[in-house]
């Protein structure tokens, strides 16, 4: 029943004028392809299947393994030949509990990006573009949005970034826009030194 209600609400959002989604409000929360509903922008921009265009969507700068509490400078990059307006939405979740954030998202470019900060319960934050950050008229791309991620303080099993991008044709309608999604898992590094390296360090105290 909950999923049906969420779907109905999402479809109701699609019924709003397209200019709403190009405004400084940015896209509605929960369209990054993230669980539990796994909605993405094709719910409204339905001309083409997801990831069917000639472009691409990436998160640049992600570490292979994260250090708990460390801050990482990251970039969302989106491109598509022939398109001329751009948008995205991103969140990061704890893989053990999809209702919990996997660290914190920070705005570093307030002109082109914003965060819809939620608090309490099962709410998570979503990073997205502003109206200025749609880069209206910038043909083909790539366009980029910079931000920072603060890894969880305590090493969790893993986190996953969920991101959706809208490569639009710029006519302010829901048609002829290509939607891309991506998921990027990151695991914590092992902070525990190996036995060999520890023993080697101890021997150095006594061997001259």
N, CA, C and O of each residue as an XYZ file, in Angstrom:
832
protein
N       0.824     -1.199      0.000
C       0.000      0.000      0.000
C       0.864      1.256      0.000
O       0.550      2.228     -0.687
N       1.984      1.237      0.792
C       2.869      2.383      0.852
C       3.480      2.680     -0.507
O       3.569      3.841     -0.908
N       3.907      1.629     -1.229
C       4.519      1.836     -2.538
C       3.528      2.450     -3.509
O       3.888      3.317     -4.307
N       2.252      1.993     -3.443
C       1.243      2.569     -4.319
C       1.020      4.040     -4.007
O       0.841      4.851     -4.916
N       1.029      4.387     -2.711
C       0.837      5.774     -2.327
C       1.991      6.633     -2.810
O       1.780      7.748     -3.287
N       3.218      6.121     -2.689
C       4.389      6.858     -3.150
C       4.345      7.062     -4.657
O       4.685      8.132     -5.162
N       3.923      6.024     -5.367
C       3.844      6.126     -6.823
C       2.803      7.150     -7.229
O       3.026      7.929     -8.155
N       1.658      7.158     -6.541
C       0.608      8.109     -6.844
C       1.074      9.536     -6.587
O       0.772     10.446     -7.359
N       1.814      9.723     -5.493
C       2.329     11.048     -5.172
C       3.338     11.504     -6.223
O       3.352     12.663     -6.638
N       4.177     10.565     -6.638
C       5.189     10.893     -7.647
C       4.533     11.285     -8.961
O       4.966     12.238     -9.610
N       3.505     10.571     -9.357
C       2.792     10.903    -10.587
C       2.085     12.247    -10.465
O       1.961     12.977    -11.448
N       1.625     12.572     -9.267
C       0.996     13.870     -9.054
C       2.013     14.993     -9.248
O       1.680     16.049     -9.787
N       3.246     14.767     -8.810
C       4.301     15.751     -9.020
C       4.547     15.959    -10.508
O       4.795     17.080    -10.952
N       4.477     14.878    -11.276
C       4.701     14.985    -12.716
C       3.637     15.836    -13.388
O       3.874     16.419    -14.447
N       2.474     15.906    -12.777
C       1.389     16.682    -13.368
C       1.602     18.180    -13.227
O       0.931     18.968    -13.894
N       2.548     18.588    -12.349
C       2.849     20.001    -12.191
C       3.554     20.525    -13.440
O       4.141     19.743    -14.188
N       3.505     21.812    -13.673
C       4.179     22.372    -14.850
C       5.655     22.041    -14.846
O       6.285     21.977    -13.790
N       6.203     21.830    -16.030
C       7.614     21.458    -16.140
C       8.526     22.530    -15.584
O       9.638     22.229    -15.150
N       8.076     23.784    -15.588
C       8.928     24.851    -15.094
C       9.221     24.703    -13.614
O      10.224     25.229    -13.132
N       8.361     23.993    -12.875
C       8.619     23.770    -11.461
C       9.941     23.040    -11.279
O      10.719     23.374    -10.385
N      10.199     22.043    -12.122
C      11.373     21.215    -11.970
C      12.623     21.894    -12.513
O      13.731     21.397    -12.309
N      12.465     23.019    -13.198
C      13.619     23.773    -13.679
C      13.890     24.973    -12.786
O      14.813     25.742    -13.050
N      13.094     25.145    -11.725
C      13.231     26.302    -10.865
C      14.310     26.074     -9.831
O      14.942     25.018     -9.801
N      14.522     27.074     -8.978
C      15.532     26.953     -7.937
C      15.167     25.884     -6.911
O      16.003     25.495     -6.096
N      13.921     25.406     -6.946
C      13.531     24.323     -6.054
C      14.225     23.019     -6.423
O      14.406     22.150     -5.570
N      14.613     22.875     -7.684
C      15.231     21.636     -8.127
C      14.199     20.530     -8.228
O      13.014     20.761     -7.989
N      14.646     19.309     -8.586
C      13.717     18.178     -8.685
C      13.216     17.751     -7.311
O      13.846     18.033     -6.292
N      12.085     17.075     -7.297
C      11.544     16.566     -6.040
C      12.466     15.506     -5.457
O      13.174     14.819     -6.194
N      12.459     15.375     -4.145
C      13.279     14.350     -3.487
C      12.824     12.943     -3.878
O      11.663     12.724     -4.220
N      13.755     12.004     -3.819
C      13.423     10.603     -4.012
C      13.426     10.133     -5.443
O      12.819      9.107     -5.751
N      14.105     10.865     -6.350
C      14.152     10.471     -7.758
C      15.581     10.185     -8.225
O      15.910     10.370     -9.397
N      16.418      9.736     -7.299
C      17.804      9.426     -7.629
C      18.012      7.948     -7.959
O      19.147      7.492     -8.100
N      16.914      7.204     -8.082
C      17.023      5.760     -8.310
C      17.321      4.992     -7.043
O      17.743      3.837     -7.094
N      17.103      5.625     -5.912
C      17.464      5.049     -4.615
C      16.334      4.221     -4.026
O      15.161      4.495     -4.281
N      16.687      3.195     -3.229
C      15.665      2.431     -2.527
C      15.045      3.296     -1.419
O      15.642      4.291     -1.008
N      13.869      2.929     -0.940
C      13.173      1.670     -1.213
C      12.285      1.681     -2.454
O      11.859      0.617     -2.903
N      11.990      2.868     -3.028
C      11.062      2.928     -4.162
C      11.752      2.880     -5.512
O      11.133      2.520     -6.513
N      13.036      3.241     -5.549
C      13.817      3.177     -6.789
C      13.234      4.020     -7.927
O      13.345      3.661     -9.100
N      12.612      5.145     -7.564
C      12.113      6.063     -8.581
C      13.276      6.785     -9.245
O      14.289      7.068     -8.604
N      13.126      7.084    -10.535
C      14.054      7.978    -11.210
C      13.243      8.914    -12.090
O      12.014      8.849    -12.115
N      13.942      9.787    -12.815
C      13.253     10.859    -13.548
C      12.430     10.379    -14.737
O      11.669     11.165    -15.300
N      12.556      9.107    -15.141
C      11.729      8.613    -16.246
C      10.259      8.515    -15.855
O       9.400      8.341    -16.719
N       9.965      8.627    -14.564
C       8.571      8.627    -14.143
C       7.832      9.814    -14.758
O       6.636      9.735    -15.036
N       8.561     10.923    -14.970
C       7.974     12.104    -15.616
C       8.489     12.297    -17.039
O       7.722     12.580    -17.960
N       9.805     12.139    -17.202
C      10.430     12.314    -18.522
C      10.490     10.945    -19.205
O      11.523     10.276    -19.199
N       9.377     10.554    -19.783
C       9.191      9.154    -20.181
C       9.330      8.901    -21.676
O       8.885      7.860    -22.160
N       9.936      9.822    -22.421
C      10.076      9.610    -23.867
C      10.984      8.426    -24.189
O      10.761      7.720    -25.173
N      12.004      8.209    -23.366
C      12.995      7.175    -23.641
C      13.258      6.353    -22.374
O      13.131      6.868    -21.263
N      13.625      5.077    -22.539
C      14.006      4.268    -21.373
C      15.250      4.838    -20.697
O      16.049      5.531    -21.327
N      15.402      4.545    -19.429
C      16.562      5.020    -18.684
C      17.850      4.472    -19.291
O      17.904      3.317    -19.713
N      18.872      5.299    -19.330
C      20.205      4.939    -19.830
C      20.199      4.472    -21.291
O      20.999      3.620    -21.678
N      19.293      5.033    -22.094
C      19.191      4.614    -23.490
C      19.793      5.627    -24.465
O      19.817      5.376    -25.669
N      20.274      6.756    -23.971
C      20.832      7.772    -24.844
C      22.284      7.514    -25.196
O      22.850      6.485    -24.829
N      22.879      8.453    -25.909
C      24.274      8.350    -26.325
C      25.224      9.039    -25.352
O      26.424      9.121    -25.614
N      24.708      9.527    -24.247
C      25.526     10.232    -23.277
C      25.941      9.358    -22.117
O      25.972      8.132    -22.223
N      26.261     10.001    -21.007
C      26.693      9.257    -19.841
C      26.681     10.108    -18.590
O      26.742     11.336    -18.651
N      26.602      9.435    -17.455
C      26.549     10.058    -16.133
C      27.577      9.391    -15.249
O      27.653      8.163    -15.209
N      28.378     10.182    -14.530
C      29.411      9.631    -13.667
C      29.516     10.426    -12.369
O      29.127     11.592    -12.305
N      30.051      9.772    -11.333
C      30.535     10.463    -10.144
C      32.044     10.322    -10.152
O      32.572      9.212    -10.084
N      32.738     11.447    -10.236
C      34.188     11.457    -10.314
C      34.800     11.720     -8.938
O      34.279     12.514     -8.155
N      35.913     11.041     -8.657
C      36.652     11.296     -7.427
C      36.369     10.349     -6.291
O      36.959     10.486     -5.220
N      35.472      9.376     -6.491
C      35.166      8.440     -5.420
C      36.382      7.573     -5.099
O      37.046      7.084     -6.013
N      36.683      7.376     -3.813
C      37.799      6.507     -3.452
C      37.410      5.041     -3.600
O      36.234      4.690     -3.500
N      38.399      4.191     -3.837
C      38.124      2.756     -3.863
C      37.703      2.280     -2.477
O      36.848      1.404     -2.349
N      38.302      2.857     -1.448
C      37.942      2.584     -0.058
C      37.962      3.909      0.686
O      38.819      4.755      0.427
N      37.021      4.096      1.613
C      36.983      5.357      2.326
C      37.586      5.234      3.722
O      37.590      4.160      4.324
N      38.095      6.357      4.218
C      38.575      6.469      5.588
C      37.463      7.106      6.415
O      37.015      8.199      6.072
N      36.999      6.472      7.488
C      35.898      7.031      8.277
C      36.172      8.472      8.699
O      37.247      8.789      9.207
N      35.183      9.337      8.481
C      35.282     10.727      8.888
C      36.022     11.628      7.924
O      36.039     12.844      8.117
N      36.626     11.078      6.900
C      37.387     11.903      5.955
C      36.460     12.573      4.943
O      35.418     12.027      4.582
N      36.857     13.765      4.493
C      36.082     14.513      3.510
C      36.674     14.318      2.124
O      37.886     14.419      1.936
N      35.807     14.038      1.151
C      36.232     13.782     -0.229
C      35.569     14.795     -1.161
O      34.367     15.044     -1.072
N      36.372     15.375     -2.055
C      35.848     16.282     -3.078
C      35.403     15.452     -4.278
O      36.209     14.739     -4.876
N      34.114     15.543     -4.632
C      33.531     14.720     -5.689
C      32.857     15.602     -6.737
O      32.592     16.782     -6.504
N      32.588     15.008     -7.886
C      31.966     15.733     -9.001
C      30.978     14.834     -9.726
O      31.296     13.688    -10.045
N      29.784     15.345     -9.987
C      28.835     14.685    -10.883
C      29.078     15.240    -12.285
O      29.135     16.455    -12.476
N      29.220     14.348    -13.258
C      29.423     14.761    -14.647
C      28.363     14.138    -15.533
O      28.107     12.936    -15.452
N      27.739     14.956    -16.386
C      26.665     14.508    -17.276
C      26.902     15.067    -18.677
O      27.253     16.237    -18.832
N      26.710     14.235    -19.687
C      26.854     14.678    -21.069
C      25.898     13.906    -21.967
O      25.514     12.776    -21.663
N      25.525     14.527    -23.063
C      24.672     13.880    -24.055
C      24.648     14.750    -25.302
O      24.203     15.895    -25.233
N      25.114     14.241    -26.444
C      25.139     15.053    -27.662
C      23.725     15.451    -28.088
O      22.819     14.620    -28.146
N      23.563     16.743    -28.384
C      22.276     17.241    -28.848
C      21.384     17.801    -27.764
O      20.375     18.434    -28.075
N      21.720     17.591    -26.497
C      20.906     18.122    -25.410
C      21.467     19.448    -24.923
O      22.636     19.759    -25.156
N      20.619     20.238    -24.238
C      21.026     21.617    -23.964
C      20.607     22.133    -22.592
O      20.801     23.315    -22.309
N      20.041     21.294    -21.733
C      19.729     21.701    -20.362
C      19.910     20.485    -19.470
O      19.701     19.354    -19.909
N      20.309     20.716    -18.186
C      20.842     19.620    -17.404
C      20.356     19.670    -15.958
O      20.132     20.740    -15.393
N      20.203     18.497    -15.387
C      19.839     18.420    -13.985
C      20.281     17.097    -13.390
O      20.583     16.150    -14.116
N      20.317     17.034    -12.071
C      20.704     15.785    -11.410
C      20.132     15.754    -10.003
O      19.684     16.766     -9.465
N      20.164     14.561     -9.427
C      19.836     14.372     -8.020
C      20.672     13.219     -7.495
O      20.867     12.219     -8.185
N      21.166     13.362     -6.265
C      22.089     12.367     -5.700
C      21.833     12.202     -4.216
O      21.507     13.160     -3.516
N      21.987     10.966     -3.745
C      21.983     10.699     -2.314
C      22.942      9.560     -2.043
O      23.343      8.852     -2.967
N      23.315      9.374     -0.781
C      24.208      8.279     -0.391
C      23.619      7.611      0.846
O      23.283      8.277      1.826
N      23.498      6.277      0.785
C      22.812      5.522      1.826
C      23.693      4.434      2.414
O      24.569      3.884      1.746
N      23.437      4.140      3.680
C      24.071      3.019      4.361
C      23.464      1.731      3.799
O      22.246      1.559      3.836
N      24.295      0.831      3.282
C      23.773     -0.389      2.671
C      23.065     -1.299      3.669
O      22.248     -2.131      3.274
N      23.365     -1.153      4.938
C      22.712     -1.981      5.946
C      21.325     -1.466      6.302
O      20.512     -2.202      6.862
N      21.050     -0.206      5.979
C      19.758      0.402      6.295
C      19.522      1.529      5.299
O      20.092      2.611      5.433
N      18.675      1.272      4.294
C      18.444      2.240      3.227
C      17.759      3.515      3.708
O      17.640      4.479      2.952
N      17.308      3.525      4.967
C      16.674      4.719      5.508
C      17.665      5.603      6.253
O      17.279      6.619      6.831
N      18.939      5.223      6.241
C      19.981      5.990      6.915
C      20.997      6.500      5.902
O      21.347      5.806      4.948
N      21.460      7.718      6.126
C      22.471      8.294      5.245
C      23.816      7.612      5.438
O      24.148      7.160      6.533
N      24.578      7.545      4.367
C      25.933      7.014      4.436
C      26.921      8.159      4.474
O      27.570      8.446      3.469
N      27.047      8.816      5.607
C      27.877     10.011      5.700
C      27.062     11.258      5.428
O      25.834     11.239      5.514
N      27.757     12.360      5.093
C      27.093     13.649      4.896
C      27.480     14.261      3.555
O      28.621     14.138      3.110
N      26.518     14.922      2.917
C      26.743     15.649      1.676
C      26.880     17.133      1.986
O      26.104     17.682      2.767
N      27.871     17.784      1.371
C      28.133     19.192      1.627
C      28.117     19.973      0.319
O      28.683     19.527     -0.679
N      27.473     21.134      0.318
C      27.482     22.029     -0.839
C      28.786     22.812     -0.862
O      29.161     23.421      0.139
N      29.470     22.801     -1.983
C      30.673     23.615     -2.167
C      30.480     24.654     -3.270
O      31.321     25.536     -3.442
N      29.391     24.558     -4.011
C      29.063     25.501     -5.086
C      27.591     25.863     -4.946
O      26.726     25.241     -5.562
N      27.316     26.883     -4.123
C      25.928     27.249     -3.823
C      25.209     27.882     -5.002
O      23.985     28.006     -4.973
N      25.930     28.286     -6.033
C      25.294     28.842     -7.217
C      24.615     27.751     -8.032
O      23.513     27.944     -8.545
N      25.274     26.610     -8.147
C      24.791     25.555     -9.043
C      24.223     24.330     -8.342
O      23.592     23.495     -8.990
N      24.430     24.201     -7.031
C      23.931     23.026     -6.310
C      23.277     23.432     -5.003
O      23.515     24.518     -4.475
N      22.443     22.529     -4.493
C      21.765     22.743     -3.218
C      21.443     21.394     -2.607
O      21.466     20.370     -3.291
N      21.144     21.397     -1.321
C      20.746     20.182     -0.622
C      19.375     20.408     -0.002
O      19.142     21.419      0.660
N      18.472     19.461     -0.222
C      17.187     19.487      0.470
C      17.377     18.704      1.757
O      17.213     17.485      1.783
N      17.721     19.405      2.816
C      18.072     18.739      4.066
C      16.818     18.321      4.806
O      15.917     19.125      5.045
N      16.778     17.054      5.161
C      15.674     16.509      5.941
C      16.221     16.038      7.276
O      17.425     15.824      7.421
N      15.366     15.883      8.220
C      15.836     15.459      9.534
C      14.802     14.566     10.191
O      13.597     14.717      9.993
N      15.322     13.612     10.996
C      14.448     12.751     11.767
C      13.875     11.611     10.974
O      13.769     11.679      9.750
N      13.503     10.552     11.682
C      12.845      9.410     11.064
C      13.672      8.787      9.963
O      14.865      8.532     10.130
N      13.014      8.540      8.815
C      13.664      7.855      7.702
C      14.083      8.821      6.600
O      14.403      8.387      5.493
N      14.088     10.125      6.880
C      14.399     11.096      5.849
C      15.904     11.149      5.599
O      16.704     11.064      6.531
N      16.271     11.289      4.347
C      17.677     11.434      3.966
C      17.815     12.690      3.114
O      16.826     13.221      2.607
N      19.042     13.156      2.962
C      19.299     14.370      2.197
C      19.531     14.058      0.725
O      20.038     12.992      0.374
N      19.153     15.005     -0.131
C      19.351     14.876     -1.573
C      20.065     16.112     -2.095
O      19.628     17.240     -1.866
N      21.162     15.887     -2.797
C      21.892     16.954     -3.476
C      21.340     17.085     -4.889
O      21.075     16.075     -5.542
N      21.163     18.311     -5.371
C      20.569     18.520     -6.693
C      21.013     19.869     -7.243
O      21.646     20.657     -6.542
N      20.675     20.126     -8.503
C      21.046     21.393     -9.118
C      20.075     22.501     -8.734
O      18.939     22.247     -8.336
N      20.550     23.732     -8.864
C      19.693     24.907     -8.754
C      19.227     25.295    -10.160
O      19.567     24.632    -11.139
N      18.454     26.364    -10.248
C      18.037     26.854    -11.566
C      19.250     27.277    -12.392
O      19.340     26.960    -13.578
N      20.176     27.987    -11.766
C      21.401     28.386    -12.463
C      22.198     27.158    -12.881
O      22.849     27.154    -13.925
N      22.141     26.129    -12.066
C      22.910     24.916    -12.319
C      22.343     24.014    -13.390
O      22.886     22.935    -13.630
N      21.254     24.426    -14.049
C      20.768     23.651    -15.195
C      21.585     23.938    -16.453
O      21.434     23.245    -17.460
N      22.444     24.950    -16.404
C      23.323     25.280    -17.535
C      22.534     25.395    -18.847
O      22.915     24.827    -19.871
N      21.437     26.135    -18.788
C      20.572     26.325    -19.956
C      21.373     26.786    -21.168
O      22.107     27.771    -21.088
N      21.237     26.078    -22.296
C      21.879     26.444    -23.543
C      23.276     25.904    -23.729
O      23.869     26.079    -24.793
N      23.821     25.244    -22.705
C      25.158     24.650    -22.847
C      25.011     23.294    -23.538
O      24.678     22.295    -22.901
N      25.260     23.275    -24.821
C      24.963     22.099    -25.636
C      25.966     20.973    -25.414
O      27.156     21.203    -25.200
N      25.453     19.764    -25.472
C      26.219     18.523    -25.518
C      26.871     18.128    -24.194
O      26.914     16.941    -23.868
N      27.380     19.093    -23.424
C      28.131     18.769    -22.234
C      29.569     18.381    -22.582
O      29.981     18.549    -23.730
N      30.339     17.870    -21.627
C      29.866     17.552    -20.280
C      29.687     18.793    -19.411
O      30.402     19.786    -19.543
N      28.698     18.694    -18.512
C      28.531     19.676    -17.456
C      28.879     18.993    -16.146
O      28.783     17.771    -16.027
N      29.282     19.785    -15.166
C      29.709     19.193    -13.898
C      29.117     19.957    -12.719
O      28.833     21.151    -12.809
N      28.939     19.243    -11.620
C      28.519     19.824    -10.352
C      29.458     19.293     -9.264
O      29.566     18.081     -9.080
N      30.127     20.181     -8.551
C      31.073     19.793     -7.510
C      30.395     19.783     -6.146
O      29.490     20.576     -5.887
N      30.840     18.881     -5.277
C      30.344     18.815     -3.909
C      31.346     18.042     -3.063
O      32.341     17.537     -3.582
N      31.090     17.949     -1.778
C      31.937     17.159     -0.886
C      31.103     16.128     -0.149
O      29.920     16.327      0.125
N      31.758     15.027      0.161
C      31.142     13.960      0.952
C      32.010     13.692      2.163
O      33.213     13.462      2.041
N      31.391     13.723      3.338
C      32.073     13.349      4.571
C      31.690     11.908      4.876
O      30.522     11.609      5.120
N      32.678     11.016      4.862
C      32.425      9.597      5.099
C      31.912      9.376      6.525
O      32.186     10.185      7.412
N      31.173      8.291      6.750
C      30.670      8.015      8.103
C      31.801      7.985      9.126
O      32.914      7.557      8.821
N      31.504      8.446     10.351
C      32.518      8.444     11.405
C      32.959      7.033     11.767
O      34.149      6.776     11.950
N      32.013      6.133     11.868
C      32.323      4.742     12.176
C      32.202      3.933     10.893
O      31.254      4.099     10.126
N      33.165      3.065     10.673
C      33.167      2.268      9.442
C      31.954      1.351      9.412
O      31.831      0.446     10.237
N      31.064      1.586      8.465
C      29.933      0.696      8.247
C      30.347     -0.333      7.202
O      31.427     -0.235      6.619
N      29.501     -1.298      6.972
C      29.865     -2.354      6.020
C      30.131     -1.772      4.638
O      31.129     -2.118      4.006
N      29.266     -0.906      4.167
C      29.466     -0.222      2.888
C      28.385      0.830      2.721
O      27.357      0.793      3.397
N      28.628      1.783      1.800
C      27.630      2.778      1.444
C      27.484      2.769     -0.070
O      28.376      2.315     -0.788
N      26.362      3.270     -0.544
C      26.140      3.354     -1.989
C      25.624      4.733     -2.348
O      24.699      5.249     -1.720
N      26.241      5.331     -3.378
C      25.768      6.577     -3.963
C      24.752      6.238     -5.054
O      24.987      5.359     -5.884
N      23.634      6.937     -5.041
C      22.603      6.814     -6.068
C      22.471      8.168     -6.752
O      22.287      9.187     -6.086
N      22.567      8.183     -8.084
C      22.512      9.448     -8.804
C      21.684      9.281    -10.069
O      21.762      8.258    -10.750
N      20.894     10.300    -10.372
C      20.129     10.353    -11.621
C      20.425     11.683    -12.292
O      20.557     12.708    -11.624
N      20.529     11.665    -13.611
C      20.783     12.880    -14.370
C      19.775     13.045    -15.490
O      19.351     12.070    -16.111
N      19.395     14.293    -15.743
C      18.445     14.612    -16.807
C      19.166     15.431    -17.869
O      19.526     16.583    -17.630
N      19.377     14.836    -19.045
C      19.938     15.548    -20.194
C      18.759     15.988    -21.053
O      18.258     15.216    -21.870
N      18.322     17.219    -20.868
C      17.083     17.712    -21.480
C      17.363     18.504    -22.752
O      18.478     18.974    -22.983
N      16.315     18.641    -23.575
C      16.469     19.405    -24.815
C      16.234     20.894    -24.615
O      16.444     21.682    -25.537
N      15.800     21.289    -23.424
C      15.682     22.712    -23.108
C      14.377     23.372    -23.479
O      14.283     24.598    -23.414
N      13.350     22.606    -23.871
C      12.088     23.240    -24.258
C      11.098     23.339    -23.103
O       9.944     23.719    -23.303
N      11.545     22.995    -21.891
C      10.736     23.090    -20.678
C       9.533     22.154    -20.671
O       8.566     22.389    -19.947
N       9.591     21.100    -21.470
C       8.550     20.074    -21.432
C       9.167     18.788    -20.889
O      10.379     18.711    -20.686
N       8.324     17.778    -20.654
C       8.804     16.496    -20.157
C       9.230     15.549    -21.281
O       9.667     14.431    -21.008
N       9.112     15.972    -22.521
C       9.393     15.074    -23.638
C      10.799     15.278    -24.192
O      11.404     16.340    -24.045
N      11.296     14.224    -24.834
C      12.586     14.250    -25.540
C      13.774     14.556    -24.633
O      14.755     15.165    -25.058
N      13.670     14.124    -23.382
C      14.759     14.249    -22.422
C      15.309     12.861    -22.105
O      14.545     11.911    -21.937
N      16.622     12.746    -22.026
C      17.258     11.465    -21.725
C      17.650     11.416    -20.247
O      18.281     12.333    -19.722
N      17.262     10.333    -19.599
C      17.540     10.146    -18.180
C      18.614      9.073    -18.007
O      18.574      8.016    -18.636
N      19.561      9.376    -17.147
C      20.631      8.430    -16.824
C      20.665      8.205    -15.319
O      20.382      9.117    -14.543
N      21.011      6.996    -14.911
C      21.166      6.700    -13.497
C      22.457      5.924    -13.279
O      23.011      5.332    -14.205
N      22.919      5.938    -12.048
C      24.107      5.167    -11.700
C      24.134      4.881    -10.212
O      23.585      5.644     -9.418
N      24.771      3.785     -9.832
C      24.993      3.436     -8.431
C      26.478      3.147     -8.246
O      27.113      2.508     -9.085
N      27.010      3.626     -7.137
C      28.439      3.484     -6.868
C      28.627      3.070     -5.411
O      28.362      3.852     -4.498
N      29.082      1.847     -5.199
C      29.322      1.355     -3.855
C      30.744      1.641     -3.411
O      31.689      1.523     -4.192
N      30.886      2.022     -2.138
C      32.201      2.294     -1.557
C      32.276      1.608     -0.198
O      31.373      1.736      0.629
N      33.363      0.881      0.015
C      33.563      0.169      1.271
C      34.630      0.877      2.095
O      35.484      1.571      1.543
N      34.584      0.705      3.422
C      35.643      1.295      4.242
C      36.944      0.526      4.094
O      36.938     -0.684      3.870
N      38.057      1.233      4.219
C      39.349      0.569      4.232
C      39.568     -0.127      5.569
O      38.851      0.139      6.534
N      40.538     -1.003      5.631
C      40.856     -1.726      6.853
C      41.880     -0.925      7.640
O      43.039     -0.850      7.230
N      41.483     -0.314      8.775
C      42.433      0.496      9.539
C      43.370     -0.317     10.399
O      44.301      0.236     10.984
N      43.146     -1.633     10.492
C      43.946     -2.474     11.372
C      45.250     -2.861     10.704
O      45.215     -3.459      9.629
N      46.416     -2.547     11.294
C      47.676     -2.940     10.671
C      47.852     -4.447     10.684
O      47.339     -5.134     11.567
N      48.575     -4.954      9.708
C      48.825     -6.390      9.652
C      49.828     -6.787     10.713
O      50.573     -5.947     11.218
N      49.849     -8.077     11.054
C      50.762     -8.586     12.068
C      52.203     -8.371     11.643
O      53.035     -7.979     12.461
N      52.511     -8.621     10.377
C      53.881     -8.487      9.897
C      54.378     -7.055     10.035
O      55.501     -6.822     10.482
N      53.527     -6.081      9.643
C      53.975     -4.702      9.706
C      54.130     -4.235     11.146
O      55.030     -3.452     11.450
N      53.252     -4.714     12.045
C      53.354     -4.342     13.453
C      54.629     -4.918     14.063
O      55.350     -4.209     14.765
N      54.915     -6.189     13.805
C      56.107     -6.827     14.341
C      57.370     -6.176     13.781
O      58.374     -6.043     14.480
N      57.306     -5.779     12.529
C      58.443     -5.104     11.941
C      58.736     -3.783     12.635
O      59.898     -3.432     12.842
N      57.689     -3.052     12.996
C      57.862     -1.785     13.686
C      58.451     -1.984     15.076
O      59.285     -1.195     15.520
N      58.014     -3.050     15.770
C      58.534     -3.341     17.105
C      60.020     -3.684     17.029
O      60.801     -3.218     17.859
N      60.419     -4.487     16.054
C      61.821     -4.889     15.931
C      62.735     -3.684     15.717
O      63.885     -3.682     16.156
N      62.207     -2.650     15.032
C      63.032     -1.477     14.772
C      63.422     -0.741     16.043
O      64.398      0.009     16.061
N      62.634     -0.965     17.134
C      62.943     -0.305     18.403
C      64.172     -0.922     19.073
O      64.827     -0.282     19.896
N      64.473     -2.160     18.716
C      65.531     -2.882     19.413
C      66.730     -3.179     18.526
O      67.822     -3.434     19.033
N      66.552     -3.151     17.250
C      67.645     -3.472     16.342
C      68.345     -2.180     15.918
O      67.712     -1.296     15.341
N      69.625     -2.064     16.195
C      70.407     -0.871     15.849
C      71.486     -1.233     14.847
O      72.254     -0.367     14.428
